[in-house]
Amino acid sequence: MVDGIFSHLEGLSLLNNIYIVYSRKSYGFEEDINIPLIICGPRVRENATTDIVTTHTDLAPTFFRLLRIPLQSDFDG
């Protein structure tokens, strides 16, 4: 399914101008602490990884920075 999305966006010449964000949430303790977050798009280094511990409160500031939108003072994370 993911490959089909990438192929479709590439066919529309949008792949270099769009961010794609993937995260999966499971139910169960171990999965709750190991939720993957994959982001690709302009200004995201290919194959970059991190082991930084975060929470979903960190997502809004991350998206704002990627999109060059000023951060709000009341953001968590």
Protein Blocks (a to p, Z undefined) as FASTA:
>chain_A
ZZmmmmmmmmnopmmmcccddddddedjklmmmcccddedehiaehiacfbdcdfklmmm
mmmmmnopacdfkbgZZ
